[in-house]
Amino acid sequence: MLFFNFFTTNAQTTTFYGTSKVQSDGHTGALYEVKIDRSRDLTFVTIQQIPTKNLRRLTSAAPSSDAKIKSGNFEASYLGELQSNGNIERTVCNDNLGWNNAKIGEKYNETFVFNGAIPPGLKDFSLIDAGSYSGCRGFGFSNYTLNNPDNHPKTNLTETTLRQKVDEQNDGIVGIYEDFDKDGYKLGCVKDGQTYKLVYLGSGTYRNWWKVGDVKAILRPSATTGVFKADWYMANKSLNNDTYVFFDGQTLKTVTNLKDGGNEESSYLKMYPANSNFSSSGIKKSSGTGFAISSNGYIVTNYHVIENANSIEVKGVNGNFYRKLSAKVIVSDERNDLAILKINDPNFTSLGSIPYTFRQGIADVGENVFVLGYPMTYSMGEEIKLTNGIVSSKTGFKGDISLYQISAPVQPGNSGGPLFDKNGNLIGIVSAKHSLAENAGYAVKISYLKNLIDLLPQTINQPTSNTLNGKVLTEQVKIASNFVYIIVVNDK
């Protein structure tokens, strides 16, 4: 037995008043009323029987266990009968329930509950009862018209116009996403003021009540970048206010908490805009890694990352990967593959207190080291990546004394990232990997960066205290990653 608090005021009701009657032996039966309660995801069907003569026994109109309602291609199965005390009790036609001494002309109403709310906009209605294995069945009704307006929120977007909006708004979140499940949804995400909307563009399962441009969800930002609380419209367009949506730049994930205590999870792959190595102007675009050396916006990367750049932008400042801040080259050293940038964006305030310091002296062979960076963001996403290893040699390619050789794996996109020793001291800047050797990467020694800092047109406040020292690696990474950024080139 299920408990249910009676109809809510927002139920969509169609009353037929029993005008179309089905004649039976000694009584009539008619569809009296249909109530759609989307807040509880239920549909209530009231059947009215009227004796045409005095009856010693009037049998209940309870359907068989296989009864269902149908509207469009939406179907909902029989759940039970609504009792006068507000409970829903599973009754079926072979229970032989009913009334004794039923009098001619009196009205006997029963309300039966079906497990699903008919979606808005569907207006045809049928109650189908094929009967039970024992041969009993309830009433069947077909070709009724519901008062069920399509009041679902909509946009005027098609896939074509949504793509145009995505091109205008492209911030790493907006785009077109397809469910990994072939029967799932195709959704567009667009920005709407301070929020985002997910827009229905199609589905692997045909649902004739969903139309292209219908709103699938309205996202409200949280305190965590890329995480949203959502007003999420379920498959039958009932509203769920307890859904969480996560973006990581390449995928979208949803977790919907259900009323029965369970949850539903879905994952979507970003299909548009496709990752491309060229900007809209046709100039090759790329990305690398950089890290902070001063709170007032000075960032280090490799010279080859920004070489011949028409535009330079920084992502990840203060943990925000959906905002790009413009930057410019202040001083560079092509020979040693170093460049110092400065953020010159009007929206920039501060990088915060730098938690690491420059190591004094040369690291020894065999010392433990770790690398932070953003390799191959087009396929690996924009979450920071950690690799670790040792100092393999105090010299680099062909004995270059400006470089360390390290065993920590590095990939395209790691260029410009920091190399730390086990105490969180900065000892180098990742610059390259050996294409013909496994786990052989190179990093420019920190002393060459110090020389370049001396050439800056103004003195900067270099970091003076190392808060990473004494912490375990996981804590070092959590702290340091807030000061390691994606350097985006030629994306304007």
Protein Blocks (a to p, Z undefined) as FASTA:
>chain_A
ZZdddddfkbccddeklmaccddehiacddfbdcddfknopacdddddddfbdcfbdcdf
bdcfkbccdehjbdcddfbdcdfkopacdddfklopacehiaehiacddddddeddddeh
iabdcdddebpfkopacdddehiacddddfbccdfbdfklmmmmmmmmonojaccdddfb
lklccdddddehjbccdddfbdfbdcfkbcghiafbdcdddfbehiacdddddfkopacf
bbccddehjaccdddddfkopacddddddfbdcddfbdfkopacdddddddfbfnopacd
dfklmgoiabdcdehiehiakbccddddfbdcfknopacdddfbfkbcbebjafbdcded
jddehiacdddddehkllnojadcddddddfbfbdeehiakbccdfbdcdehjgopacdd
fkopafbdcfbdcfkbghiacdddfklmmmmmmmpcbdcdddfbdfkgopafklmmmmmm
mmcccddehiZZ
